Amino acid sequence: MLFSTFHRLVACLLLCAAAQAHALTAEAARAMAAGDTDERIAALQQAIATPDDATVAFIRAMADDSVKIASGKAIVVKDDKGLDPVTGATVPVPADAEDIVNNNRMRGEFDAALASLQLLSSDVAQRRAAVDALREETDEARLPLIEKALAAEQDAGLKSRLSAIRARMLIGSSDPARRLEAANQLAESGNPATRTVLLEQLRAEQDPQARAAMQAALKRVEDRLQWGERLAALFSGISLGSILLLVALGLAITYGLMGVINMAHGELMMIGAYATYVMQGLFQKYLPGAFDWYLVAAVPVAFCASALMGAVLERGVIRFLYGRPLETLLATWGISLVLQQLVRTVFGAQNVGVENPAWMSGGVQLMDNLQLPWNRLVIVAFAFAVLAGVAFLISRTRLGLFVRGVTQNRPIASCMGVNTARVDTYAFALGSGIAGLAGCALSQVGNVGPDLGQSYIVDAFMVVVLGGVGQLAGTVYAALGLGVLNKFLEGWTGAVLAKIAVLVLIIIFIQKRPQGIFAVKGRTAD
């Protein structure tokens, strides 16, 4: 019994001694706070190798500029009170105490040190944030802490990313075997920074085996990055195509089905975007707790605002100009200028910002160089939902039947008892409301201003003409095709030349097939 008690006492003393050996000391605190930058960084890295709570708190205080030096000692100043960084006891702050000087390099070291310490946190979110902060770290001095975190990590995804960080640190090791190991491991990386690290190391590598491994790893990394870039371009094209689809859907009704060349279509989109901006302001002022849902409320408001304006436009101007496309073009162009000036008078000439709700912020990380933003994903889904709604309305409802009947043969529809004037108003209001939905979606990916519609009106007409006048399926194919083609060409030629190339291709296609991708069939087709 006495022997067992003696052994317990010895073990406790050894544990206390070990803890004391790793605890923050006044000398270590002073070394981290004052002196040459290289010496401070060396002291900092030594401290975080075996940190305690006092060390972590002191590093945070230095990062917050809350540390002073007096008589060769570091003092933490908090709420105008001095604290001993080692014991936490209150100490006086001398009048001649000097603030520590932190340059940008030192601040970067503080951030990296705090991120490294978070690797040992019990909170997986903090560990994930720490891994994100250290993803491009190459300083081998932090290797012991990375290996310690790697041994303790249970999450498979974080463990894999920690292994990649460790490999990036080992690639510059003085041991050729460790460099060879690191090169083999980095071959599985898709991080663009890994390519830079391998290229830099290859310039100085002398060992034949390590050099061959690095060259093989570099090729695999570049292949993976190229696939990521292709997928990113494909998604960007689909995203652009979905926006063009939203913009062109309303025009497919007003121009494709009704034959009205509506140059004010872009301004109807602008009205939907500004309606979204107004709803954002109302939620910020009256319902701040429900702000994240303002966009849900803005969707019907944007539709109704643009549809009402479209109905007024059709009743007041368009109905007198059916069958006279040139006059319609000139009249709607003038109306577009009036609407732009009206918006400038009410909201000002400057662009206004529309915030993304919290649930549309961030994105899905599929690869190291491929992230799909939530706002773009939501807009793609929204575009196809609107498409499904329009297709159902045109093909399965009484209003859709009347619209198709009036479009195909107005006199016969009138003889059958259809109120053609009312159908015209409903159809034009529907096309205008869809333009408002496009403006609501566009407000989530860019600024809202009086010139918003001018950026998309030409593209919208190109989509409708290329797809086939009056053909919803053709509008879908044309919108997505132009979006993907434009983004892939941008990667080779740049944005301006890509736009010119797409326009030239459309002209050539229309010359060969004037009716578009899908031609109108039947006895009424010209």
Secondary structure as UniProt FT lines:
FT   HELIX           2..22
FT   HELIX           26..33
FT   HELIX           37..49
FT   HELIX           53..63
FT   TURN            64..65
FT   STRAND          67..70
FT   TURN            71..72
FT   STRAND          73..78
FT   TURN            79..80
FT   STRAND          81..83
FT   TURN            85..87
FT   STRAND          90..91
FT   TURN            95..96
FT   STRAND          98..99
FT   HELIX           104..118
FT   TURN            119..120
FT   HELIX           124..133
FT   TURN            134..136
FT   HELIX           140..142
FT   HELIX           143..152
FT   HELIX           156..170
FT   TURN            171..172
FT   HELIX           176..186
FT   TURN            187..188
FT   HELIX           192..204
FT   HELIX           208..251
FT   HELIX           252..257
FT   TURN            263..264
FT   HELIX           265..286
FT   HELIX           288..293
FT   HELIX           294..316
FT   HELIX           318..320
FT   TURN            322..323
FT   HELIX           325..347
FT   HELIX           358..360
FT   STRAND          363..367
FT   TURN            368..369
FT   STRAND          370..373
FT   HELIX           374..396
FT   HELIX           398..408
FT   HELIX           410..415
FT   TURN            416..417
FT   HELIX           420..442
FT   TURN            443..445
FT   TURN            450..452
FT   HELIX           453..455
FT   HELIX           457..467
FT   TURN            469..470
FT   HELIX           472..493
FT   HELIX           495..512
FT   TURN            514..515
FT   TURN            523..524
//
